[in-house]
Amino acid sequence: MTNYLRFPDEDTFKYASITAGLYKEPEGSYIQYTHEHAMDIVGTIYNNDAVLDPETFELITPATQMEG
């Protein structure tokens, strides 16, 4: 079974991880996998709305950040 969780910011994710026992406090790191779970932490995801100059491929407008 695969579950996807989305959080509004890293602080909220960290709080949920501490509550669930998935954060090692002294080391300051997440427990990303055990025999019971595996967790991939994905950073900021962007929409596919960047605008490039078709001839030079220079960035005209950067991609916007997705919510969550």
Secondary structure by P-SEA (a helix, b strand, c coil): cbbbbbbccaaaaaaaaaaaccccccccccccccccbbbbbbcccccccccccccccccccccccccc
